[in-house]
Amino acid sequence: MDKFEEYPDDTDIKEGRGWLPAWWMYLLFSSIVFSIGYVLYYHVARSWTQEKEYAAEVEAHKRLSASILPATLTADGRNPLAGNPEAIASGMRHFQSICAACHKPDGTGLIGPNLVDAQFLHGKSDQEIYAVIMEGVVADFKQVPPKGPMPAHKTSLGGTKVLQIMAFLASKNSAMEQARP
């Protein structure tokens, strides 16, 4: 017998009729009918548009954010959340999660400066402190020895969280509470 034996014709692989199975065709046509119905319902019957949905979401966000907390200093440059117990508690949580890496959990300073002493490197007023936190400091040569830069937190924290952190720091540092313009 040869090394390569001939196989009978009935074991050859044969191509079928060339069509997909019936269940697959039913699924295909039903999904096409569903998608046509979906488009007609949402885009024609309900006159839904992406622009209307976006405008409604922006308006809802504006109403919600305006009713919760202010995001900037008052007209005279003060922190509107100073002394607010809820803001101080939120500020403590934000400080522990974001700022404690550089300023230590107790605020005494590690890479960043001490925030609970009476010495301020970049100003004592709420306006100056707010500006430092929001915009950051490129390089800090006022410290001895010089330490690294402070990143800007206007996008990572936002105005409200910065004001809460400032309220927390003012509750820990009496020199900040006296440093009103």
KAJO-V257224 format. One record per helix or strand of 2 or more residues. SS is the DSSP state (a for helix, b for strand). FROM is the first residue (numbers start at 1). TO is the last residue. If there is no record, write none. Layout:
SS	FROM	TO
SS	FROM	TO
//
This chain:
a	9	11
a	22	45
a	50	68
a	85	103
a	126	135
a	159	172
a	174	178
//
